[in-house]
Amino acid sequence: MKDWRADKLLPGGIIPKGGTAREYKTGGWRSSTPKWDEEKCKQCLICWISCPEGAVLVKDGKVRGIDMDYCKGCGICAKECPFNVIEMAEG
C-alpha cells in the first residue's frame, strides 16, 4: 500500500456508534438451523442465556422462538439445552 496514512484508509472494524448491530442481519450464512420444539420446552431460558447473538426471542419470561435474521447456526443453544428441545438441522 503506497499511502498508509490513517486519513487515507477505509474504515474497518470500527463501531461508529452504539446500537448499530441490529441493522445488520447476519443469519443468512448459517449452515445449520435450530429447530425448537415449543411443546417440550420447559422455559428454563438456558438457550437464551447461552446464545451469543441474542437470537432466542423471549417475551414475558418465555421463549417465543428463534430470530433467524440473526441466528448464525452455531448450535450452542441446542448443546446447552438440558431437555433436548432444540435440534440442529442441515441448512
KOLTORVEX-575722 format. One record per atom (N, C-alpha, C): residue number from 1; residue in three letters; atom name; x negated, z negated, y. Coordinates in steps of 0.001 Angstrom, whole numbers. Example, Ala and Ser with C-alpha at 12.3 -4.5 7.8 and 13.67 -1.06 7.14 Angstrom:
<atoms>
ATOM vexke nupa zapa    east      up   north
ATOM     1  ALA    N  -13190   -7800   -5690
ATOM     1  ALA   CA  -12300   -7800   -4500
ATOM     1  ALA    C  -13200   -7800   -3300
ATOM     2  SER    N  -12850   -7080   -2250
ATOM     2  SER   CA  -13670   -7140   -1060
ATOM     2  SER    C  -12900   -7870      30
</atoms>
This chain:
<atoms>
ATOM vexke nupa zapa    east      up   north
ATOM     1  MET    N    -848       0   -1166
ATOM     1  MET   CA       0       0       0
ATOM     1  MET    C    -894       0    1230
ATOM     2  LYS    N    -769    1024    2056
ATOM     2  LYS   CA   -1636    1153    3215
ATOM     2  LYS    C   -1353     105    4282
ATOM     3  ASP    N     -80    -143    4560
ATOM     3  ASP   CA     272   -1093    5612
ATOM     3  ASP    C    1012   -2269    4997
ATOM     4  TRP    N     346   -3369    4821
ATOM     4  TRP   CA     898   -4507    4113
ATOM     4  TRP    C    1382   -5627    5033
ATOM     5  ARG    N    1362   -5426    6322
ATOM     5  ARG   CA    1780   -6485    7245
ATOM     5  ARG    C    3235   -6877    6989
ATOM     6  ALA    N    3547   -8137    7188
ATOM     6  ALA   CA    4880   -8668    6895
ATOM     6  ALA    C    5982   -7941    7657
ATOM     7  ASP    N    5703   -7497    8861
ATOM     7  ASP   CA    6753   -6818    9628
ATOM     7  ASP    C    7045   -5417    9093
ATOM     8  LYS    N    6238   -4926    8165
ATOM     8  LYS   CA    6420   -3599    7589
ATOM     8  LYS    C    7010   -3647    6167
ATOM     9  LEU    N    7038   -4825    5569
ATOM     9  LEU   CA    7528   -4962    4199
ATOM     9  LEU    C    9049   -5066    4173
ATOM    10  LEU    N    9650   -4494    3125
ATOM    10  LEU   CA   11077   -4637    2931
ATOM    10  LEU    C   11364   -6036    2404
ATOM    11  PRO    N   12509   -6623    2773
ATOM    11  PRO   CA   12823   -7967    2272
ATOM    11  PRO    C   13056   -7938     765
ATOM    12  GLY    N   12590   -8949     104
ATOM    12  GLY   CA   12781   -9070   -1342
ATOM    12  GLY    C   12751  -10527   -1717
ATOM    13  GLY    N   13680  -10953   -2535
ATOM    13  GLY   CA   13724  -12353   -2946
ATOM    13  GLY    C   14023  -13292   -1802
ATOM    14  ILE    N   14689  -12786    -793
ATOM    14  ILE   CA   14999  -13599     378
ATOM    14  ILE    C   16479  -13958     357
ATOM    15  ILE    N   16781  -15203     607
ATOM    15  ILE   CA   18166  -15640     738
ATOM    15  ILE    C   18400  -15836    2232
ATOM    16  PRO    N   19029  -14853    2879
ATOM    16  PRO   CA   19160  -14907    4330
ATOM    16  PRO    C   20075  -16012    4832
ATOM    17  LYS    N   21058  -16409    4025
ATOM    17  LYS   CA   21963  -17496    4403
ATOM    17  LYS    C   22602  -18043    3135
ATOM    18  GLY    N   23085  -19244    3198
ATOM    18  GLY   CA   23716  -19858    2042
ATOM    18  GLY    C   25069  -19237    1720
ATOM    19  GLY    N   25482  -19346     470
ATOM    19  GLY   CA   26803  -18890      65
ATOM    19  GLY    C   26940  -17401    -156
ATOM    20  THR    N   25834  -16686    -304
ATOM    20  THR   CA   25930  -15233    -479
ATOM    20  THR    C   26002  -14804   -1942
ATOM    21  ALA    N   25762  -15694   -2877
ATOM    21  ALA   CA   25721  -15316   -4290
ATOM    21  ALA    C   27050  -14751   -4781
ATOM    22  ARG    N   28165  -15214   -4269
ATOM    22  ARG   CA   29474  -14727   -4702
ATOM    22  ARG    C   29698  -13261   -4351
ATOM    23  GLU    N   28926  -12738   -3414
ATOM    23  GLU   CA   29052  -11338   -3017
ATOM    23  GLU    C   28515  -10382   -4082
ATOM    24  TYR    N   27669  -10884   -4982
ATOM    24  TYR   CA   27002  -10041   -5957
ATOM    24  TYR    C   27520  -10334   -7359
ATOM    25  LYS    N   28341   -9446   -7871
ATOM    25  LYS   CA   28903   -9611   -9206
ATOM    25  LYS    C   27838   -9197  -10218
ATOM    26  THR    N   27402  -10168  -10989
ATOM    26  THR   CA   26235   -9974  -11851
ATOM    26  THR    C   26568   -9873  -13332
ATOM    27  GLY    N   27850   -9851  -13681
ATOM    27  GLY   CA   28228   -9851  -15084
ATOM    27  GLY    C   28198   -8498  -15770
ATOM    28  GLY    N   27947   -7436  -15040
ATOM    28  GLY   CA   28022   -6100  -15608
ATOM    28  GLY    C   26935   -5738  -16595
ATOM    29  TRP    N   25862   -6491  -16657
ATOM    29  TRP   CA   24760   -6110  -17536
ATOM    29  TRP    C   24656   -6945  -18801
ATOM    30  ARG    N   25667   -7757  -19075
ATOM    30  ARG   CA   25584   -8618  -20264
ATOM    30  ARG    C   25716   -7793  -21550
ATOM    31  SER    N   25084   -8255  -22608
ATOM    31  SER   CA   25188   -7581  -23903
ATOM    31  SER    C   26079   -8364  -24866
ATOM    32  SER    N   26388   -9612  -24527
ATOM    32  SER   CA   27298  -10439  -25324
ATOM    32  SER    C   28389  -10982  -24414
ATOM    33  THR    N   29581  -11135  -24982
ATOM    33  THR   CA   30723  -11620  -24201
ATOM    33  THR    C   31301  -12863  -24867
ATOM    34  PRO    N   31500  -13934  -24098
ATOM    34  PRO   CA   32097  -15129  -24687
ATOM    34  PRO    C   33596  -14940  -24909
ATOM    35  LYS    N   34049  -15348  -26073
ATOM    35  LYS   CA   35476  -15347  -26398
ATOM    35  LYS    C   35897  -16807  -26518
ATOM    36  TRP    N   36736  -17250  -25586
ATOM    36  TRP   CA   37161  -18642  -25504
ATOM    36  TRP    C   38538  -18783  -26143
ATOM    37  ASP    N   38683  -19721  -27076
ATOM    37  ASP   CA   39951  -19964  -27759
ATOM    37  ASP    C   40672  -21117  -27051
ATOM    38  GLU    N   41602  -20770  -26209
ATOM    38  GLU   CA   42323  -21761  -25411
ATOM    38  GLU    C   43065  -22775  -26277
ATOM    39  GLU    N   43597  -22332  -27402
ATOM    39  GLU   CA   44378  -23207  -28291
ATOM    39  GLU    C   43530  -24332  -28893
ATOM    40  LYS    N   42281  -24034  -29227
ATOM    40  LYS   CA   41385  -25019  -29856
ATOM    40  LYS    C   40658  -25897  -28842
ATOM    41  CYS    N   40620  -25469  -27595
ATOM    41  CYS   CA   39821  -26143  -26562
ATOM    41  CYS    C   40281  -27582  -26355
ATOM    42  LYS    N   39322  -28517  -26385
ATOM    42  LYS   CA   39599  -29944  -26194
ATOM    42  LYS    C   39399  -30377  -24733
ATOM    43  GLN    N   39051  -29431  -23875
ATOM    43  GLN   CA   38875  -29692  -22438
ATOM    43  GLN    C   37805  -30749  -22150
ATOM    44  CYS    N   36719  -30693  -22901
ATOM    44  CYS   CA   35614  -31633  -22672
ATOM    44  CYS    C   34762  -31221  -21468
ATOM    45  LEU    N   34850  -29963  -21068
ATOM    45  LEU   CA   34153  -29391  -19912
ATOM    45  LEU    C   32639  -29267  -20094
ATOM    46  ILE    N   32157  -29405  -21316
ATOM    46  ILE   CA   30721  -29247  -21554
ATOM    46  ILE    C   30286  -27806  -21250
ATOM    47  CYS    N   31142  -26839  -21559
ATOM    47  CYS   CA   30815  -25442  -21247
ATOM    47  CYS    C   30659  -25250  -19744
ATOM    48  TRP    N   31517  -25864  -18992
ATOM    48  TRP   CA   31489  -25755  -17532
ATOM    48  TRP    C   30212  -26375  -16963
ATOM    49  ILE    N   29854  -27530  -17474
ATOM    49  ILE   CA   28637  -28212  -17028
ATOM    49  ILE    C   27398  -27400  -17402
ATOM    50  SER    N   27429  -26777  -18579
ATOM    50  SER   CA   26262  -26072  -19112
ATOM    50  SER    C   26045  -24678  -18539
ATOM    51  CYS    N   27080  -24048  -18034
ATOM    51  CYS   CA   26969  -22659  -17575
ATOM    51  CYS    C   26062  -22551  -16350
ATOM    52  PRO    N   24946  -21827  -16469
ATOM    52  PRO   CA   24024  -21722  -15333
ATOM    52  PRO    C   24559  -20836  -14206
ATOM    53  GLU    N   25594  -20060  -14473
ATOM    53  GLU   CA   26141  -19142  -13469
ATOM    53  GLU    C   27438  -19631  -12842
ATOM    54  GLY    N   27980  -20732  -13319
ATOM    54  GLY   CA   29253  -21215  -12795
ATOM    54  GLY    C   30406  -20280  -13142
ATOM    55  ALA    N   30302  -19592  -14268
ATOM    55  ALA   CA   31302  -18600  -14655
ATOM    55  ALA    C   32499  -19199  -15394
ATOM    56  VAL    N   32395  -20441  -15837
ATOM    56  VAL   CA   33528  -21080  -16513
ATOM    56  VAL    C   34496  -21548  -15426
ATOM    57  LEU    N   35711  -21049  -15513
ATOM    57  LEU   CA   36727  -21341  -14497
ATOM    57  LEU    C   37475  -22622  -14848
ATOM    58  VAL    N   37504  -23550  -13898
ATOM    58  VAL   CA   38187  -24828  -14102
ATOM    58  VAL    C   39172  -25033  -12956
ATOM    59  LYS    N   40380  -25442  -13311
ATOM    59  LYS   CA   41388  -25770  -12305
ATOM    59  LYS    C   42122  -27017  -12773
ATOM    60  ASP    N   42306  -27953  -11875
ATOM    60  ASP   CA   42976  -29216  -12182
ATOM    60  ASP    C   42347  -29927  -13378
ATOM    61  GLY    N   41023  -29858  -13480
ATOM    61  GLY   CA   40289  -30554  -14523
ATOM    61  GLY    C   40360  -29923  -15900
ATOM    62  LYS    N   40823  -28664  -15977
ATOM    62  LYS   CA   40923  -27982  -17269
ATOM    62  LYS    C   40299  -26596  -17193
ATOM    63  VAL    N   39658  -26204  -18294
ATOM    63  VAL   CA   39093  -24861  -18390
ATOM    63  VAL    C   40257  -23872  -18400
ATOM    64  ARG    N   40145  -22846  -17567
ATOM    64  ARG   CA   41195  -21823  -17475
ATOM    64  ARG    C   40717  -20457  -17955
ATOM    65  GLY    N   39418  -20319  -18195
ATOM    65  GLY   CA   38876  -19054  -18664
ATOM    65  GLY    C   37439  -18888  -18231
ATOM    66  ILE    N   36950  -17664  -18368
ATOM    66  ILE   CA   35570  -17344  -18012
ATOM    66  ILE    C   35592  -16137  -17083
ATOM    67  ASP    N   34918  -16257  -15976
ATOM    67  ASP   CA   34878  -15181  -14979
ATOM    67  ASP    C   33842  -14149  -15402
ATOM    68  MET    N   34313  -13043  -15933
ATOM    68  MET   CA   33421  -12003  -16441
ATOM    68  MET    C   32678  -11252  -15331
ATOM    69  ASP    N   33093  -11426  -14094
ATOM    69  ASP   CA   32348  -10816  -12990
ATOM    69  ASP    C   30973  -11460  -12831
ATOM    70  TYR    N   30845  -12719  -13279
ATOM    70  TYR   CA   29597  -13451  -13092
ATOM    70  TYR    C   28935  -13894  -14390
ATOM    71  CYS    N   29659  -13879  -15499
ATOM    71  CYS   CA   29079  -14278  -16795
ATOM    71  CYS    C   28020  -13267  -17208
ATOM    72  LYS    N   26838  -13768  -17528
ATOM    72  LYS   CA   25736  -12895  -17939
ATOM    72  LYS    C   25570  -12842  -19451
ATOM    73  GLY    N   26431  -13538  -20183
ATOM    73  GLY   CA   26393  -13466  -21639
ATOM    73  GLY    C   25250  -14208  -22285
ATOM    74  CYS    N   24757  -15238  -21655
ATOM    74  CYS   CA   23608  -15969  -22198
ATOM    74  CYS    C   23954  -16762  -23456
ATOM    75  GLY    N   25226  -17154  -23601
ATOM    75  GLY   CA   25658  -17880  -24790
ATOM    75  GLY    C   25445  -19379  -24746
ATOM    76  ILE    N   24986  -19905  -23641
ATOM    76  ILE   CA   24769  -21351  -23541
ATOM    76  ILE    C   26088  -22093  -23736
ATOM    77  CYS    N   27171  -21567  -23162
ATOM    77  CYS   CA   28474  -22225  -23305
ATOM    77  CYS    C   28864  -22342  -24771
ATOM    78  ALA    N   28670  -21277  -25534
ATOM    78  ALA   CA   29017  -21274  -26959
ATOM    78  ALA    C   28124  -22229  -27747
ATOM    79  LYS    N   26857  -22236  -27420
ATOM    79  LYS   CA   25909  -23102  -28135
ATOM    79  LYS    C   26186  -24585  -27872
ATOM    80  GLU    N   26567  -24898  -26646
ATOM    80  GLU   CA   26778  -26298  -26268
ATOM    80  GLU    C   28164  -26834  -26629
ATOM    81  CYS    N   29128  -25959  -26893
ATOM    81  CYS   CA   30487  -26407  -27216
ATOM    81  CYS    C   30500  -27170  -28545
ATOM    82  PRO    N   30858  -28456  -28537
ATOM    82  PRO   CA   30845  -29237  -29772
ATOM    82  PRO    C   32005  -28901  -30716
ATOM    83  PHE    N   32977  -28111  -30236
ATOM    83  PHE   CA   34151  -27810  -31048
ATOM    83  PHE    C   34208  -26344  -31489
ATOM    84  ASN    N   33133  -25598  -31227
ATOM    84  ASN   CA   33042  -24177  -31599
ATOM    84  ASN    C   34240  -23370  -31092
ATOM    85  VAL    N   34616  -23624  -29867
ATOM    85  VAL   CA   35752  -22971  -29240
ATOM    85  VAL    C   35342  -21625  -28622
ATOM    86  ILE    N   34062  -21477  -28317
ATOM    86  ILE   CA   33567  -20255  -27707
ATOM    86  ILE    C   32678  -19532  -28702
ATOM    87  GLU    N   32984  -18271  -28897
ATOM    87  GLU   CA   32218  -17432  -29803
ATOM    87  GLU    C   31679  -16240  -29007
ATOM    88  MET    N   30436  -15893  -29235
ATOM    88  MET   CA   29849  -14744  -28532
ATOM    88  MET    C   30091  -13483  -29355
ATOM    89  ALA    N   30596  -12468  -28683
ATOM    89  ALA   CA   30876  -11174  -29319
ATOM    89  ALA    C   29996  -10109  -28695
ATOM    90  GLU    N   29673   -9114  -29483
ATOM    90  GLU   CA   28865   -7977  -29014
ATOM    90  GLU    C   29601   -7249  -27892
ATOM    91  GLY    N   28863   -6950  -26824
ATOM    91  GLY   CA   29443   -6142  -25739
ATOM    91  GLY    C   30053   -6867  -24615
</atoms>
